[in-house]
Amino acid sequence: MQTIKIKDEFIKLGQVLKATGLVESGVEAKIVIQDGLVTVNGKVETQRGKKLTGGEIVCFNGEEVRIEK
């Protein structure tokens, strides 16, 4: 499991996927999120701009990322 620390109030879901290298670009992030391939805390999330504030676990393609404040 990867961990990403945020310095601001939140980070958007698409940014998490890019920052951790799970996708190559914002366009790819948009596609995989809209296709329902990404979960946040075990639930499918289809909003690329979903704000994550810390404590969430993002899953995509068998990889997990924990968001820390």
N, C-alpha and C positions, 0 to 999 in steps of 0.2 A: 504494500500500500504506500502510495506517495502522499506527501503532505505539502500543502501550499499555505504559506503564511500571508495574510493580507494586512496591509498597512493602513488602508483606507477603511471607511465604514462597511464597504461591501465590494464584491467582485462579481462580475456577470458570468453566467454559466459558460457562454461561448469563450470568454477569456480564460477560464479555467482549463478548458480542453486544449487551447492553443499553448498556454503557459507551461503545461505539463507534457507537451509533445504528443498528446493522444491524437491530435489532428494536425494537418499541415497548415491550414489557413482558416480564416473566418468563414469563407464560403463552405468549406468542408464541415466546419462546426455547425453552421446553419442547417446543412442537409441532414447530418446524422441526428441532430436534435429534433428537427421537424419530422423525421421518419420514425421517431419514438424509440431510438436506440440508446438513449441516455436516461439514467435514473438518478434522482436525488432523494436520498434517504429511503430507497427502495420503491419509489413511485416514479413512473414515467413522467418526464418533464419535456414539454414541447415548446417552451418559451426560451429562446436564445438569450434574451435579456433578463432572465430570472436572476434576482439579486441574492447572493449568498453572503451571509454575515458572519459565519463561523459556526463550527460544530456539524456542518452538513457532510455527508459522504456522497460523492459523485461517482457513478459507475458507468463505464463505457468499454465495450469490447473486452470484457473480462478483467479490466484494470479498475482499481479503486483509488480515489483521491479524497483525502480528508482536508477540509477547509479549517484553518486555525486563525484566530484573531491575534 
